[in-house]
């Protein structure tokens, strides 16, 4: 009966218990031993978890496997690992003889001239040295080397300056050598009529001659001019000239494999002269990329300015870890004396008859 002035409201009493109470009563019934309790309402994952827990409890009460089977411990471990994930044995801490950084030069004003770094490039190289100062420990030795170009030399100089500034800031005692040019870490070379030149120096000669052949000269162009023309037109068109050098054989360009060989020679010489030191080498993107390709087995791409490929030479000088862009590869250090010299011996010449 509705009260005066108020409408009738629906009744809200429940004749059945709430769902959570019903589930609680079911669990209580199962725990008390009532087999009639409906187990279907329990989630499947929860039932499986309880079954595994009961099985583990039974397994924990059994003696070890080698005591039950009568087998030796090593044989039992081999049998037991067949159906489980095999974990590698723990290794001792890696004994590193030299830690090597192949650093690409900072941002340059251009590749057609020896104009050096931009203000941004100077900051990049200085920041790299400052960051390196945070990572080294007191008592270490750092050797800085570079290719004999303005952009690589200025990069090494700024790394050296930033490193010294950082060591003062972080109060670390580290022996740092002055930057020095090393011929082994030069850029890849091109064979020109005036001898071997790096791409920047060869470009100046190419630029002086190409207009003459395009406008006035008749006949075929020299092959070295054709190849360097393809290389620089790839650069000017926004392509990847280093990929062109890595993938297309060119008769007048130093092969990538020879650059890698030359870099290994320079690294081994520096490591022999400065055992235990960190070696920071400012050089060019082409040889660095070729080095990474030789170690990793694929082309990981062009390194950015002041990006590095890291090489950890192990003690003994036979093996090394090469790291580049989160990929680590264990490689064998090549024995240069056992490699071919790439010269045609007279015994290979065809014989008449």
C-alpha positions as CSV (number, residue, x, y, z in Angstrom):
1,X,0.0,0.0,0.0
2,X,1.5,3.3,-1.0
3,X,2.0,6.0,1.6
4,X,0.2,9.2,1.1
5,X,2.0,11.4,-1.4
6,X,4.6,8.8,-2.4
7,X,4.4,6.3,-5.3
8,X,4.9,2.5,-4.9
9,X,8.5,1.4,-5.2
10,X,9.6,-2.1,-6.5
11,X,10.7,-4.6,-3.8
12,X,14.5,-5.2,-3.7
13,X,14.8,-8.2,-1.4
14,X,16.8,-11.2,-2.8
15,X,15.6,-14.7,-2.3
16,X,19.0,-16.3,-3.3
17,X,22.4,-15.5,-1.8
18,X,24.9,-13.3,-3.6
19,X,27.2,-15.0,-6.1
20,X,30.3,-14.4,-4.0
21,X,28.6,-16.1,-1.1
22,X,27.5,-19.0,-3.2
23,X,31.1,-19.5,-4.4
24,X,32.4,-19.3,-0.8
25,X,29.9,-22.0,0.3
26,X,31.0,-24.2,-2.6
27,X,34.7,-23.9,-1.6
28,X,33.9,-24.6,2.0
29,X,32.0,-27.7,0.9
30,X,35.0,-29.0,-1.1
31,X,37.5,-28.3,1.6
32,X,35.3,-30.2,4.1
33,X,35.4,-33.3,1.9
34,X,32.1,-33.0,0.2
35,X,32.7,-34.7,-3.2
36,X,29.3,-33.5,-4.4
37,X,30.5,-30.0,-4.7
38,X,30.4,-28.8,-8.3
39,X,34.0,-28.1,-9.5
40,X,32.9,-26.8,-12.8
41,X,32.4,-23.3,-11.4
42,X,36.1,-23.1,-10.5
43,X,38.2,-21.4,-13.3
44,X,40.3,-23.8,-15.3
45,X,43.5,-22.0,-14.6
46,X,42.9,-22.2,-10.9
47,X,42.2,-25.9,-11.0
48,X,45.4,-26.6,-13.0
49,X,47.4,-24.5,-10.6
50,X,46.2,-26.5,-7.7
51,X,46.9,-29.7,-9.5
52,X,50.5,-28.6,-10.2
53,X,51.0,-27.5,-6.6
54,X,49.9,-30.9,-5.3
55,X,52.2,-32.7,-7.8
56,X,55.1,-30.5,-6.7
57,X,54.4,-31.4,-3.1
58,X,54.6,-35.1,-4.0
59,X,57.8,-34.6,-6.0
60,X,59.5,-32.7,-3.2
61,X,59.1,-35.7,-0.9
62,X,61.0,-38.0,-3.3
63,X,64.7,-38.5,-3.2
64,X,67.0,-36.9,-5.8
65,X,66.9,-38.4,-9.3
66,X,70.4,-39.9,-9.2
67,X,69.6,-41.7,-5.9
68,X,66.4,-43.2,-7.4
69,X,67.9,-44.2,-10.8
70,X,71.4,-45.3,-9.6
71,X,73.0,-43.2,-12.4
72,X,76.0,-40.9,-12.1
73,X,75.3,-37.3,-11.4
74,X,76.6,-36.1,-14.8
75,X,74.5,-38.7,-16.7
76,X,71.4,-37.8,-14.7
77,X,71.8,-34.1,-15.5
78,X,72.0,-35.0,-19.2
79,X,68.9,-37.1,-18.9
80,X,67.1,-34.4,-17.0
81,X,68.0,-31.6,-19.4
82,X,66.4,-33.4,-22.4
83,X,63.0,-32.1,-21.5
84,X,63.9,-28.7,-20.0
85,X,65.5,-25.5,-21.1
86,X,69.3,-25.9,-21.2
87,X,71.1,-23.0,-19.5
88,X,74.7,-22.3,-20.6
89,X,77.3,-22.7,-17.9
90,X,78.4,-19.6,-16.1
91,X,81.5,-18.0,-17.7
92,X,84.3,-16.2,-16.0
93,X,84.6,-12.5,-16.4
94,X,85.9,-11.6,-19.8
95,X,89.6,-10.8,-19.7
96,X,89.9,-7.8,-22.1
97,X,93.4,-6.8,-23.2
98,X,92.4,-3.6,-25.1
99,X,89.1,-1.8,-25.5
100,X,89.0,-0.2,-28.9
101,X,86.5,2.4,-30.3
102,X,86.3,3.1,-34.0
103,X,84.6,6.5,-34.0
104,X,83.2,8.2,-37.0
105,X,84.2,11.8,-37.3
106,X,81.8,14.5,-36.2
107,X,79.7,16.6,-38.5
108,X,81.8,18.2,-41.3
109,X,81.2,21.2,-43.5
110,X,81.5,19.1,-46.6
111,X,83.0,16.1,-48.2
112,X,84.3,17.8,-51.3
113,X,86.9,19.9,-49.4
114,X,89.1,19.6,-46.3
115,X,87.1,22.2,-44.5
116,X,86.9,20.5,-41.1
117,X,84.0,20.4,-38.6
118,X,81.0,22.6,-38.2
119,X,80.2,24.2,-34.8
120,X,77.8,21.3,-34.2
121,X,80.5,18.8,-35.0
122,X,82.9,20.4,-32.6
123,X,80.2,20.1,-29.9
124,X,79.6,16.4,-30.8
125,X,83.2,15.4,-30.5
126,X,83.7,17.4,-27.3
127,X,80.6,15.7,-25.8
128,X,81.9,12.3,-26.8
129,X,85.1,12.9,-24.9
130,X,83.3,14.2,-21.9
131,X,81.0,11.1,-21.9
132,X,84.0,8.8,-22.2
133,X,85.5,10.5,-19.1
134,X,82.5,9.3,-17.0
135,X,83.0,5.7,-18.0
136,X,86.7,5.3,-17.5
137,X,88.3,4.5,-14.1
138,X,91.2,6.0,-12.4
139,X,94.5,4.4,-13.4
140,X,93.5,3.6,-17.0
141,X,95.4,4.7,-20.1
142,X,93.7,6.2,-23.2
143,X,95.4,6.4,-26.6
144,X,93.7,8.6,-29.2
145,X,94.5,8.1,-32.9
146,X,92.9,9.4,-36.1
147,X,93.0,9.4,-39.8
148,X,95.1,12.1,-41.5
149,X,92.2,14.3,-42.6
150,X,90.9,17.6,-41.2
151,X,87.6,16.3,-40.0
152,X,89.1,13.2,-38.4
153,X,91.9,15.2,-36.8
154,X,89.7,17.9,-35.4
155,X,87.3,15.2,-34.1
156,X,90.2,13.5,-32.2
157,X,91.4,16.9,-30.9
158,X,87.9,17.7,-29.5
159,X,87.5,14.2,-28.0
160,X,90.9,14.8,-26.3
161,X,89.8,18.2,-25.0
162,X,86.4,16.9,-23.8
163,X,88.1,13.9,-22.1
164,X,90.5,16.1,-20.2
165,X,87.7,18.4,-19.1
166,X,85.6,15.5,-17.9
167,X,88.5,13.9,-16.0
168,X,89.1,17.2,-14.1
169,X,85.4,17.4,-13.4
170,X,85.0,13.8,-12.1
171,X,88.4,13.9,-10.3
172,X,89.9,10.9,-12.1
173,X,93.6,10.1,-12.6
174,X,93.9,8.8,-16.1
175,X,96.9,8.8,-18.5
176,X,95.8,10.3,-21.8
177,X,98.1,10.4,-24.9
178,X,98.0,13.3,-27.4
179,X,96.1,12.6,-30.6
180,X,98.3,11.2,-33.3
181,X,97.6,10.4,-37.0
182,X,98.0,6.7,-38.0
183,X,98.2,5.8,-41.7
184,X,96.4,2.5,-41.1
185,X,93.2,4.2,-40.2
186,X,92.9,6.4,-43.3
187,X,89.8,6.4,-45.5
188,X,89.5,4.0,-48.4
189,X,91.7,5.0,-51.3
190,X,91.1,5.6,-55.1
191,X,93.7,5.0,-57.8
192,X,94.1,8.2,-59.8
193,X,96.8,9.2,-62.4
194,X,98.5,11.1,-59.5
195,X,98.5,8.0,-57.3
196,X,96.3,6.8,-54.4
197,X,94.0,9.5,-53.0
198,X,91.1,9.5,-50.5
199,X,87.6,10.3,-51.9
200,X,87.9,14.0,-50.9
201,X,91.3,14.6,-52.6
202,X,90.2,12.5,-55.6
203,X,87.0,14.6,-55.9
204,X,89.0,17.8,-56.5
205,X,90.9,16.2,-59.3
206,X,87.6,14.7,-60.7
207,X,85.9,18.1,-60.5
208,X,88.7,19.8,-62.4
209,X,88.6,17.3,-65.3
210,X,84.9,16.3,-65.6
211,X,83.8,19.5,-67.2
212,X,86.5,19.3,-69.8
213,X,85.4,15.8,-70.8
214,X,81.7,16.9,-70.9
215,X,82.2,20.0,-73.0
216,X,85.3,19.8,-75.1
217,X,86.9,16.4,-75.2
218,X,86.0,13.6,-77.5
219,X,86.4,9.9,-77.0
220,X,86.0,7.7,-74.0
221,X,86.6,8.9,-70.5
222,X,89.2,7.2,-68.3
223,X,87.8,4.4,-66.3
224,X,88.8,5.9,-63.0
225,X,86.9,9.0,-63.9
226,X,83.8,7.0,-64.8
227,X,83.8,5.1,-61.4
228,X,84.3,8.2,-59.3
229,X,81.7,10.0,-61.3
230,X,79.2,7.2,-60.4
231,X,80.3,7.4,-56.7
232,X,79.8,11.1,-56.4
233,X,76.6,11.3,-58.4
234,X,75.2,8.8,-55.9
235,X,76.2,11.1,-53.1
236,X,74.8,14.2,-54.8
237,X,71.5,12.4,-55.6
238,X,70.8,11.7,-52.0
239,X,71.8,8.0,-52.2
240,X,74.2,5.9,-50.2
241,X,77.6,6.1,-51.8
242,X,79.2,3.8,-49.2
243,X,76.6,1.1,-50.0
244,X,77.6,1.6,-53.6
245,X,81.3,1.0,-52.6
246,X,80.4,-2.0,-50.5
247,X,78.2,-3.8,-53.0
248,X,79.5,-2.9,-56.4
249,X,83.1,-3.9,-57.4
250,X,85.1,-1.0,-58.8
251,X,88.5,-1.4,-60.3
252,X,90.0,1.9,-59.0
253,X,88.6,1.8,-55.5
254,X,90.3,0.1,-52.6
255,X,88.2,-3.1,-51.8
256,X,86.3,-3.1,-48.5
257,X,88.1,-6.3,-47.5
258,X,91.5,-4.6,-47.8
259,X,90.3,-1.7,-45.6
260,X,89.2,-4.2,-42.9
261,X,92.6,-5.9,-43.2
262,X,94.4,-2.6,-42.9
263,X,92.4,-1.6,-39.8
264,X,93.2,-4.9,-38.1
265,X,96.9,-4.2,-38.7
266,X,96.6,-0.8,-37.1
267,X,94.6,-2.1,-34.1
268,X,97.1,-4.9,-33.5
269,X,100.0,-2.5,-33.7
270,X,98.4,0.0,-31.3
271,X,97.5,-2.8,-28.9
272,X,101.0,-4.1,-28.9
273,X,102.5,-0.6,-28.2
274,X,99.9,0.1,-25.5
275,X,98.9,-3.1,-23.7
276,X,95.8,-2.7,-21.5
277,X,94.9,0.8,-22.9
278,X,91.7,2.1,-24.3
279,X,92.2,2.9,-28.0
280,X,90.0,5.7,-29.4
281,X,90.3,6.0,-33.2
282,X,88.6,8.8,-35.1
283,X,88.2,7.8,-38.7
284,X,85.7,7.6,-41.5
285,X,82.3,6.0,-42.0
286,X,83.3,3.8,-45.0
287,X,86.0,1.7,-43.4
288,X,84.0,1.6,-40.1
289,X,81.0,0.2,-41.9
290,X,83.1,-2.3,-43.8
291,X,84.6,-3.4,-40.5
292,X,81.1,-4.0,-39.0
293,X,79.9,-5.9,-42.1
294,X,83.0,-8.2,-41.9
295,X,82.3,-8.9,-38.2
296,X,78.5,-9.2,-38.2
297,X,77.9,-10.7,-41.6
298,X,75.4,-8.1,-42.7
299,X,75.2,-4.4,-43.3
300,X,74.0,-2.7,-40.1
301,X,73.9,0.7,-41.8
302,X,75.8,4.0,-41.9
303,X,77.2,5.1,-38.5
304,X,76.1,8.5,-37.3
305,X,78.5,11.3,-36.5
306,X,80.6,10.2,-33.5
307,X,78.9,6.8,-33.4
308,X,81.4,4.0,-32.8
309,X,82.1,0.3,-33.4
310,X,83.5,-1.2,-30.2
311,X,86.1,-3.9,-30.2
312,X,87.2,-5.8,-27.1
313,X,90.4,-7.6,-27.7
314,X,90.7,-10.6,-25.5
315,X,93.9,-11.6,-23.8
316,X,96.1,-13.6,-26.2
317,X,95.1,-11.5,-29.2
318,X,93.3,-14.4,-30.9
319,X,89.7,-13.4,-30.3
320,X,87.6,-10.2,-30.0
321,X,84.1,-9.1,-29.3
322,X,82.7,-6.6,-31.9
323,X,79.7,-4.5,-30.8
324,X,77.7,-2.2,-33.0
325,X,74.1,-1.1,-32.6
326,X,73.1,-3.6,-29.9
327,X,74.6,-6.6,-31.8
328,X,77.6,-8.4,-30.3
329,X,79.7,-10.8,-32.3
330,X,82.6,-13.0,-31.2
331,X,85.2,-13.0,-34.0
332,X,88.6,-14.4,-34.6
333,X,91.4,-11.8,-35.0
334,X,92.9,-12.4,-38.4
335,X,96.5,-13.5,-38.7
336,X,97.6,-11.0,-41.3
337,X,100.7,-13.0,-42.3
338,X,98.6,-16.0,-43.3
339,X,96.2,-14.0,-45.5
340,X,96.7,-13.8,-49.3
341,X,98.5,-10.8,-50.6
342,X,96.2,-10.5,-53.7
343,X,99.1,-10.5,-56.1
344,X,99.1,-12.6,-59.3
345,X,102.0,-15.0,-59.2
346,X,103.8,-15.9,-62.5
347,X,103.0,-19.5,-62.0
348,X,99.3,-18.7,-62.6
349,X,99.9,-17.3,-66.1
350,X,98.5,-19.5,-68.9
351,X,101.0,-21.6,-70.7
352,X,101.1,-22.3,-74.4
353,X,100.5,-25.8,-75.7
